[in-house]
């Protein structure tokens, strides 16, 4: 049985969700961001308990196919950005079309109809949150960060960063502003 879950954005989320299923003695065949597949069908009363536990932990079961697809898109983007190896010639539309086996125009339209931001805006916001994280860790130069996240130049990254945050990356780093947003709230 496949169960789709909203707000699973990291490995800790996977662990938390796995514990919920384990607490209800439900064997998991596989678990990924946004999706749990169980070995057997789950009885309705157990599924209700799992749903309540998910909600208490900040997750939510997604029942309709449109919202399942939106969550899958978000997770694909979050995973891609977390890899930190986006090439300059990375094309979001090709990446999503390939992974979802759908035309990008329909993916983009469906995403925009169900979210506050467009698909491209979501991608940019996720990249900016990753830039904030990397700046706060102080492990990489801005040039390295720009390269890892697929920006054509530091200037392009800086302009996009400033338009979203109101600060240049250098100002953000100097001020040690920690106003990062949770990925599931973007």
N, C-alpha and C positions, 0 to 999 in steps of 0.2 A: 504494500500500500504506500503510495506517495503522498506526503503531506508537505505543503508549501508554507513557509514561515517568513513573515515580514520582520525586518530589523536585524537579521543575522548579517553582520558586516565584518566579522573578524574570527580568528581561531578561538578566542575566548567565548564568543557567542556559540560556536559549534560545541564546545565543551559544556556550556551551560544547558543547551538544548539536549545534548546527549544525557546529561544527568537527570533531566526531567523525565525523559523516556525510560531511563533505567529505574527511577524511583517508582514508576508504574509497571515495572517488570515487562517492558516491551522491548523485544529484540530488534536492533537496528541492523539492516543490511548494509546501508551506506548513508553517509551524512555529508552534505556540502552546504555552502552558504545558501540559505534560502530554501533548502530542500532536505527532507528526511525520508528515506525509504525503509519501511519496516519489513521484517521477514514474513509476517502474517497480517491479515486484516485485523484492525483494532476494534474491539467491541465498543459500541456507542458510549457506554458509561465510562469506560477507560479513556476514550477520546475526549469526553467532556472534562475529565480531571486533568488531562494533559493540556487542553486549551486554557483552563483556569490557571494552571501553573505557568504556562507561557505568558499569559497576560500579566501575572504578578511579577514576572522577570523582565518585562519590557518587550516581549515578542507578541506576535499575533498570527494566528492561522489564517492563511489566505485561501478562500474557497473558490472564487471565480477565476476563470482562465485569463482574463484581461489583467487583473492585478497580479496574477502569478507571473505573467510575461513581463510586466513592469519591474517586478522584484528581480527577475532573472537578468534583465537588462542592467539594473543598478549593480547587481553583484558581479556581472561580467566587467563593468567599468571599474568598480572598486578593486577587483582582483588585478586587472590590467595595470592600474596605477600603482598598486602596491608592489608589483614586480620591479618597478623602477628601471625598465628597459624599453621605453617607448622610443622608437626611432623617429627621426625628423619627418620621414615620409609615411608615418603611421596615418591611416585613414579610418576614422571612427566608423563611417558608413560601411566600409568593406569588412571591418572586424566584426561588427554586429550582424551584418547580413550573413557572413560565413558561419558564425557561431549559432545563430538562431534559424538559419535556413529560410529567411524571409526577405522580402524586398525592403530596403532601408526606408523608403518613403512611407510604407505602411507602419513600420516600427516607430518611426519618428512621429507620425501623426497620432498613433495610439498613445505613445508616451506623453505627448503634449496635452492630449485630451484628459489624461488622468493625473497629471502632476502640475505643480505651480510653474515649473520652469520647462524650457524646451530640453531636448536631449543634449544638444550641444552645450547649453548653459550648465546642465547638470555635470557634464564631463569637465568643463572648465572649473566649476566650483569644487569638484573633487580634486582636480590637479592643484588648485590653490590651497586647499586644506593640506595636501601632501607637502607643498612647498613650505607652509607654515611649520609643519612638524619637522621637516628637515632643517629649517633655519634655526629652530629652537634647540635641536640636538647639536648644532654647530660642528657637524662632522664633515660637511661638504662645502665647497665654494659655490657661489651662485652659478658660476659657469658649469660646474659639474651637475648641479641640480637641474639647470636648464637642459643639459644634454640627456639626463636620465628621464626627464618627463616629456621629451620630444619637442621642445621649443627650438625654433630656428636660430634664436639668439637670446642673449641675456636681456637685451633691450625689449624684445617681445614679451618675455616673462615678466620683466619689471613693469611694463605698461599694463599688462593684464592684471598683475598683482595689485597695482595701485588703483586701477579702476574698480576693483572689487572690494579691497580692504580700506582704501583711502591713504595707504602708506606705501612707500617704496619698500622693497625687501630689506634694504639696508636700514631704513628707519625702524621697520618692524623688529629687526634683529637687535638694534641698539636699545630700543625701548623695552625689549624682552616682554612684549605683549603676548599674553597667553589667552587669546580669545578664539581659540580653535573651536570649531563646531563639531558636534558628534556626527559621524557619517550618516547615521540613520535619520538625522534631522535635516539633511540637505535636500 
